[in-house]
Amino acid sequence: MSAGCILKLKFRTVNQEKSFSGYINYMDRAEARGDGMAYEGYTDYMGNPEKSHGLFTADKDHLETADIKKLKEIYNISYDRGSILWQPIISFENEWLVENHIMDAKTKLIDEGKLREATRNSIGLMLEKENLSNAIWSAAIHYNTDNIHIHVGVAELTPSRTENNAKFKLKNINLSKSRFINTIISQQKENDIINNIMRKEIIDDKVKKLMHEDKNLAEKFMKIYSMLPADKRTWKYNMNAMKQLRPELDELSKMYIQKYHQESFGKLVQMLIVQQDKYDRAYGKNTDYAQNKIKDLYTRLGNVILREMRDFNRSENERKNILQNERQPEYQKAEYFIKNENYPEYKKSRKVSERRLKKFYDIKRSFDDFQNAMIQLKRSLKSEYESFQNILEHDKELDKAIYHGSHEQDF
């Protein structure tokens, strides 16, 4: 598979060039520009020899003769100061340009405006990543080979690089290429839909659903929860401590998607396949775009699940503490709650709020009052009982005395 877009970068030093203005002449030569092969409704522009130069910059689509002269002077100043001259080249397979509506298949006319936009986005990002945002650059679209291509010249008025550190990082070159491709294939709308399915429909909805309360998911949830490491700081999907549990978390994510978002996930997979075909075509290789997106989905879901497990763990600890506190003497209970009201985690708890704690106190106070009342009642009844027993004993003694007295008289 051939790549639809290729970006290469080389650089030249002042020792390899007589002047940098010569590169301006090279980029702007008429035989390379292919004047007349562009379409944008620029009839007046193309018919005006004063504006027929093919050069463009970060802020100008077309340069007049006076602009070219000034640009050469700036490049020569950078040359005199010892700047590096970087020379990015962006080339295309013409069929790829046709597929993405940049080239008309019949007339071979080119949408230069879109190529300029993509170049600005690409070069701007590359220089930003390389900390060269103050560098100057100009570019021109060339038609003089089988494949249309863009030459770019970058230099610094105040040089910050030497030949020893002139090379750009490969990752920044690749980011620049990706920015160019994304501008051309115009997939922002499709990418927004994909991200909305992943984040809004699937992930955000999971936050509202508690797996440990779901009869179909609770068993798997609790199994993973029981296998988590003791250090809760490692309860994050990409942490090394979670390596062995990632397949389990992914399986739980699949179960959740199967139950709640089967239709949305099917739509997501279809869109990812279409998008991957486009990116594979642009890069000329398998980009693993769809696989990486699914991996990102499972990573995000995994972290949401682990967050629920942290909340569940906190709630369980608080519940155990409350139950344990019920078995403590009264003065220890008071001390426990006074201390815990100052704990940040206690205040942040989603399960135990101040209102719940107040309700607990009210119930406990009512229960204590009831216990005290029962104790008082018991004491009172006991006192009454003892008093009644004394009266009975007294009556018995009295009856006995009366009985014995009557018997003696009768005898």
C-alpha positions as CSV (number, residue, x, y, z in Angstrom):
1,M,0.0,0.0,0.0
2,S,1.5,3.3,-1.1
3,A,1.2,6.4,1.2
4,G,-1.2,9.1,0.1
5,C,1.0,11.7,1.9
6,I,4.7,11.8,2.7
7,L,6.6,14.4,4.7
8,K,10.4,14.5,4.6
9,L,12.8,16.9,6.3
10,K,16.3,17.9,5.6
11,F,18.4,20.9,6.6
12,R,21.3,22.9,5.2
13,T,23.9,25.0,7.0
14,V,25.5,28.3,5.9
15,N,28.6,26.3,4.9
16,Q,26.5,24.5,2.4
17,E,24.8,27.5,0.8
18,K,25.9,30.7,-0.8
19,S,22.8,32.4,0.5
20,F,19.3,31.4,1.7
21,S,17.6,33.7,-0.9
22,G,18.7,31.3,-3.5
23,Y,16.2,28.8,-2.0
24,I,13.5,31.3,-2.4
25,N,14.3,31.5,-6.1
26,Y,14.3,27.7,-6.3
27,M,10.8,27.5,-4.8
28,D,9.4,30.3,-6.8
29,R,10.7,29.3,-10.3
30,A,7.9,29.4,-12.9
31,E,8.6,25.9,-14.4
32,A,8.0,24.3,-11.0
33,R,4.9,26.3,-10.1
34,G,2.8,25.1,-13.0
35,D,0.9,28.4,-13.2
36,G,-2.6,27.9,-14.3
37,M,-3.2,24.5,-12.6
38,A,-4.9,26.0,-9.5
39,Y,-8.6,26.8,-9.1
40,E,-10.2,28.9,-6.4
41,G,-11.9,31.7,-8.4
42,Y,-8.6,33.6,-8.6
43,T,-9.1,34.8,-12.2
44,D,-8.0,38.3,-11.4
45,Y,-5.0,37.0,-9.4
46,M,-3.8,34.6,-12.1
47,G,-4.2,37.3,-14.7
48,N,-2.0,39.8,-12.9
49,P,1.7,39.3,-13.5
50,E,2.5,41.4,-10.4
51,K,0.8,38.7,-8.3
52,S,1.7,35.5,-10.2
53,H,4.4,34.3,-7.7
54,G,3.6,30.8,-6.2
55,L,5.1,31.5,-2.8
56,F,3.0,31.7,0.4
57,T,3.7,32.3,4.0
58,A,2.1,31.8,7.4
59,D,-0.1,34.9,6.9
60,K,-0.1,35.5,3.2
61,D,-1.6,33.4,0.4
62,H,0.2,35.3,-2.4
63,L,3.3,37.4,-2.4
64,E,3.8,40.4,-4.7
65,T,7.2,41.2,-6.1
66,A,7.9,43.7,-3.3
67,D,7.0,40.9,-0.8
68,I,9.5,38.5,-2.4
69,K,12.2,41.1,-2.2
70,K,11.6,41.7,1.5
71,L,11.4,38.0,2.2
72,K,14.8,37.4,0.5
73,E,16.3,40.1,2.7
74,I,15.0,38.5,5.8
75,Y,16.4,35.1,4.8
76,N,19.8,36.6,4.0
77,I,19.9,38.2,7.4
78,S,19.2,34.8,9.0
79,Y,22.0,33.4,6.8
80,D,24.5,36.1,7.9
81,R,23.6,35.2,11.5
82,G,24.4,31.5,11.0
83,S,20.9,30.1,11.0
84,I,20.0,26.6,9.9
85,L,17.8,26.3,6.8
86,W,15.3,23.5,7.3
87,Q,13.6,22.2,4.1
88,P,10.5,20.2,4.7
89,I,9.0,18.5,1.6
90,I,5.4,17.3,1.5
91,S,4.5,15.1,-1.4
92,F,1.3,13.3,-2.5
93,E,0.0,10.5,-4.5
94,N,-2.3,12.2,-7.0
95,E,-5.1,9.6,-6.6
96,W,-5.2,10.3,-2.9
97,L,-5.7,14.0,-3.7
98,V,-8.6,13.0,-6.0
99,E,-10.1,10.8,-3.3
100,N,-10.1,13.7,-0.9
101,H,-11.5,16.2,-3.4
102,I,-8.2,18.2,-3.6
103,M,-7.6,17.4,-7.3
104,D,-10.3,17.2,-10.0
105,A,-9.9,13.8,-11.7
106,K,-10.7,15.2,-15.2
107,T,-9.3,18.7,-15.3
108,K,-6.4,18.0,-12.8
109,L,-7.0,21.4,-11.2
110,I,-5.9,21.7,-7.6
111,D,-7.5,23.2,-4.6
112,E,-4.4,25.2,-3.6
113,G,-6.3,26.9,-0.8
114,K,-6.8,23.6,1.1
115,L,-3.1,22.7,0.6
116,R,-2.0,26.0,2.0
117,E,-4.3,25.6,5.0
118,A,-2.9,22.1,5.6
119,T,0.7,23.4,5.3
120,R,0.1,26.2,7.8
121,N,-1.4,23.8,10.3
122,S,1.4,21.3,9.8
123,I,4.4,23.6,9.8
124,G,2.9,25.7,12.6
125,L,2.6,22.6,14.8
126,M,6.1,21.3,13.9
127,L,7.7,24.6,14.9
128,E,5.7,24.9,18.1
129,K,6.8,21.4,19.2
130,E,10.4,22.2,18.3
131,N,10.3,25.5,20.2
132,L,10.8,27.4,17.0
133,S,7.6,29.4,17.0
134,N,9.6,32.6,16.1
135,A,11.1,31.1,13.0
136,I,10.2,32.4,9.6
137,W,9.0,30.2,6.8
138,S,7.7,30.3,3.2
139,A,6.4,27.6,0.9
140,A,5.4,26.9,-2.7
141,I,3.3,24.2,-4.4
142,H,5.2,22.5,-7.2
143,Y,3.7,20.6,-10.2
144,N,6.9,19.8,-12.1
145,T,7.0,16.0,-11.2
146,D,4.6,13.1,-11.5
147,N,3.5,13.9,-7.9
148,I,2.4,17.3,-6.7
149,H,4.5,18.4,-3.8
150,I,5.2,21.4,-1.5
151,H,8.6,22.8,-0.7
152,V,9.0,24.8,2.6
153,G,11.9,26.8,3.8
154,V,12.4,27.6,7.5
155,A,15.0,29.8,9.1
156,E,15.6,31.8,12.3
157,L,16.4,35.5,12.5
158,T,17.9,34.8,15.9
159,P,19.5,31.4,15.6
160,S,19.0,29.0,18.5
161,R,20.3,25.8,16.8
162,T,23.6,24.6,15.4
163,E,24.4,21.7,13.1
164,N,24.8,19.5,16.2
165,N,21.2,19.9,17.3
166,A,19.5,20.8,14.0
167,K,17.6,17.6,13.6
168,F,13.9,17.6,14.5
169,K,12.4,14.9,16.7
170,L,10.8,12.1,14.7
171,K,7.6,12.3,16.9
172,N,7.3,16.0,16.0
173,I,7.7,15.3,12.3
174,N,5.0,12.6,12.6
175,L,2.7,14.9,14.5
176,S,3.2,17.5,11.7
177,K,2.3,14.9,9.1
178,S,-0.8,13.9,11.0
179,R,-1.9,17.5,11.3
180,F,-1.6,17.9,7.5
181,I,-3.5,14.6,6.8
182,N,-6.3,15.5,9.2
183,T,-6.7,18.9,7.6
184,I,-7.0,17.3,4.1
185,I,-9.3,14.4,4.9
186,S,-11.6,16.7,7.0
187,Q,-12.7,14.0,9.4
188,Q,-13.4,16.4,12.3
189,K,-17.2,15.8,12.2
190,E,-16.7,12.0,12.1
191,N,-14.2,12.1,14.9
192,D,-16.5,14.2,17.0
193,I,-19.3,11.6,16.5
194,I,-16.9,8.8,17.5
195,N,-15.7,10.7,20.6
196,N,-19.3,11.5,21.5
197,I,-20.3,7.8,21.4
198,M,-17.3,6.8,23.5
199,R,-17.4,9.5,26.1
200,K,-21.0,10.8,26.3
201,E,-23.1,7.7,25.5
202,I,-20.9,4.9,27.0
203,I,-18.5,6.3,29.6
204,D,-20.6,9.1,31.1
205,D,-23.6,6.8,31.3
206,K,-21.5,4.3,33.3
207,V,-20.9,7.0,36.0
208,K,-24.7,6.9,36.6
209,K,-24.8,3.1,36.9
210,L,-23.4,1.4,40.0
211,M,-22.1,-2.0,39.0
212,H,-22.0,-3.4,42.5
213,E,-25.8,-2.9,42.7
214,D,-26.4,-4.5,39.3
215,K,-27.4,-8.2,39.6
216,N,-25.7,-9.0,36.2
217,L,-22.4,-7.2,37.0
218,A,-22.0,-7.3,40.7
219,E,-20.4,-10.8,40.9
220,K,-17.7,-9.8,38.4
221,F,-17.3,-6.4,40.1
222,M,-16.8,-8.0,43.5
223,K,-14.3,-10.6,42.1
224,I,-12.1,-7.9,40.7
225,Y,-12.5,-5.8,43.9
226,S,-11.3,-8.7,46.0
227,M,-8.2,-9.0,43.9
228,L,-7.1,-5.3,44.1
229,P,-3.8,-4.4,45.7
230,A,-3.8,-2.9,49.2
231,D,-2.4,0.4,48.0
232,K,-5.4,2.3,46.6
233,R,-3.1,4.8,44.9
234,T,-2.4,2.1,42.3
235,W,-6.0,1.7,41.5
236,K,-5.6,3.2,38.0
237,Y,-5.9,1.3,34.8
238,N,-2.5,1.9,33.4
239,M,-0.5,1.5,36.6
240,N,1.9,-1.5,36.6
241,A,0.1,-2.9,39.7
242,M,-3.1,-3.3,37.6
243,K,-1.4,-5.3,34.8
244,Q,-2.8,-8.6,35.8
245,L,-6.3,-7.2,36.4
246,R,-6.6,-5.4,33.0
247,P,-8.1,-8.4,31.2
248,E,-10.6,-8.8,34.0
249,L,-11.5,-5.1,33.9
250,D,-11.8,-5.3,30.1
251,E,-14.2,-8.3,30.4
252,L,-16.3,-6.3,32.9
253,S,-16.4,-3.4,30.5
254,K,-17.5,-5.7,27.7
255,M,-20.3,-7.1,29.9
256,Y,-21.4,-3.5,30.7
257,I,-21.4,-2.5,27.0
258,Q,-23.2,-5.7,26.0
259,K,-26.0,-5.0,28.5
260,Y,-26.4,-1.2,28.1
261,H,-24.8,0.0,24.9
262,Q,-24.7,-2.8,22.3
263,E,-26.3,-0.7,19.6
264,S,-24.0,2.3,20.2
265,F,-20.9,0.1,20.3
266,G,-21.9,-1.5,17.0
267,K,-22.2,1.9,15.4
268,L,-18.9,2.9,16.9
269,V,-17.1,-0.1,15.4
270,Q,-18.5,0.6,12.0
271,M,-17.3,4.2,12.0
272,L,-13.9,3.2,13.3
273,I,-13.4,0.7,10.4
274,V,-14.3,3.4,7.9
275,Q,-11.9,5.9,9.6
276,Q,-9.1,3.4,9.7
277,D,-9.4,2.8,6.0
278,K,-8.9,6.5,5.4
279,Y,-5.9,6.8,7.7
280,D,-4.3,3.6,6.4
281,R,-4.6,5.0,2.8
282,A,-3.1,8.3,3.9
283,Y,-0.1,6.8,5.7
284,G,0.4,3.8,3.4
285,K,0.3,1.3,6.3
286,N,-1.9,-0.3,9.0
287,T,-2.4,2.5,11.5
288,D,-4.2,0.4,14.1
289,Y,-6.6,3.4,14.4
290,A,-9.7,1.3,15.3
291,Q,-7.8,-0.9,17.7
292,N,-6.3,2.1,19.5
293,K,-9.7,3.7,19.8
294,I,-11.2,0.6,21.4
295,K,-8.2,0.4,23.7
296,D,-8.8,4.0,24.7
297,L,-12.5,3.2,25.4
298,Y,-11.6,0.3,27.7
299,T,-8.9,2.3,29.5
300,R,-11.4,5.1,30.2
301,L,-14.1,2.6,31.3
302,G,-11.6,0.8,33.4
303,N,-10.7,3.9,35.3
304,V,-14.4,4.7,35.9
305,I,-14.9,1.2,37.3
306,L,-11.9,1.6,39.5
307,R,-13.3,4.9,40.7
308,E,-16.5,3.1,41.7
309,M,-14.4,0.5,43.6
310,R,-12.6,3.2,45.5
311,D,-16.0,4.7,46.5
312,F,-17.3,1.3,47.4
313,N,-14.2,0.6,49.5
314,R,-14.6,4.0,51.3
315,S,-18.3,3.3,52.0
316,E,-17.6,-0.2,53.3
317,N,-14.9,1.1,55.7
318,E,-17.2,3.8,57.0
319,R,-20.0,1.2,57.5
320,K,-17.6,-1.1,59.4
321,N,-16.4,1.8,61.5
322,I,-20.0,2.8,62.4
323,L,-20.9,-0.8,63.4
324,Q,-17.7,-1.2,65.4
325,N,-18.5,2.1,67.1
326,E,-21.9,0.8,68.2
327,R,-20.1,-1.8,70.4
328,Q,-17.9,0.8,72.2
329,P,-18.6,2.6,75.5
330,E,-20.5,5.8,75.2
331,Y,-17.5,8.1,75.8
332,Q,-15.5,6.3,73.0
333,K,-18.4,6.7,70.6
334,A,-18.5,10.4,71.2
335,E,-14.7,10.7,70.8
336,Y,-14.8,8.7,67.5
337,F,-17.4,10.9,65.8
338,I,-15.9,14.1,67.0
339,K,-12.6,13.1,65.5
340,N,-14.1,11.7,62.2
341,E,-16.0,14.9,61.5
342,N,-12.7,16.5,60.8
343,Y,-11.4,13.9,58.4
344,P,-11.5,15.2,54.7
345,E,-12.4,11.7,53.4
346,Y,-15.2,11.5,55.9
347,K,-16.6,14.8,54.8
348,K,-16.2,13.9,51.1
349,S,-18.0,10.6,51.5
350,R,-20.8,10.1,49.1
351,K,-22.4,7.5,51.4
352,V,-22.2,9.2,54.8
353,S,-23.3,12.8,54.8
354,E,-23.8,15.2,57.6
355,R,-27.6,14.7,57.3
356,R,-27.2,11.0,57.6
357,L,-24.9,11.4,60.6
358,K,-27.5,13.8,62.2
359,K,-30.2,11.2,61.6
360,F,-28.0,8.6,63.2
361,Y,-27.5,10.8,66.3
362,D,-31.3,11.5,66.5
363,I,-32.1,7.8,66.3
364,K,-29.4,6.9,68.8
365,R,-30.5,9.7,71.2
366,S,-34.1,8.4,71.0
367,F,-32.9,4.9,71.7
368,D,-30.7,6.1,74.6
369,D,-33.7,8.0,76.0
370,F,-35.8,4.9,75.7
371,Q,-33.1,2.8,77.4
372,N,-32.9,5.3,80.3
373,A,-36.7,5.4,80.6
374,M,-36.8,1.7,80.8
375,I,-34.1,1.6,83.4
376,Q,-36.0,4.2,85.5
377,L,-39.2,2.3,85.0
378,K,-37.5,-0.9,86.1
379,R,-36.1,0.8,89.2
380,S,-39.5,2.3,90.0
381,L,-41.3,-1.1,89.5
382,K,-38.6,-2.8,91.6
383,S,-39.1,-0.2,94.4
384,E,-42.9,-0.6,94.2
385,Y,-42.5,-4.4,94.2
386,E,-40.3,-4.3,97.3
387,S,-42.7,-2.0,99.0
388,F,-45.6,-4.2,98.2
389,Q,-43.7,-7.2,99.5
390,N,-43.0,-5.4,102.8
391,I,-46.7,-4.7,103.1
392,L,-47.6,-8.3,102.5
393,E,-45.0,-9.5,105.1
394,H,-46.4,-7.0,107.6
395,D,-50.0,-8.2,107.0
396,K,-48.9,-11.8,107.5
397,E,-47.3,-10.9,110.8
398,L,-50.4,-9.0,111.9
399,D,-52.7,-11.9,110.9
400,K,-50.5,-14.3,112.8
401,A,-50.5,-12.1,115.9
402,I,-54.3,-11.8,115.8
403,Y,-54.7,-15.5,115.3
404,H,-52.6,-16.5,118.2
405,G,-54.3,-13.9,120.4
406,S,-57.8,-15.3,119.6
407,H,-56.8,-18.9,120.2
408,E,-55.6,-18.1,123.7
409,Q,-58.9,-16.5,124.7
410,D,-60.9,-19.5,123.4
411,F,-58.7,-22.0,125.3
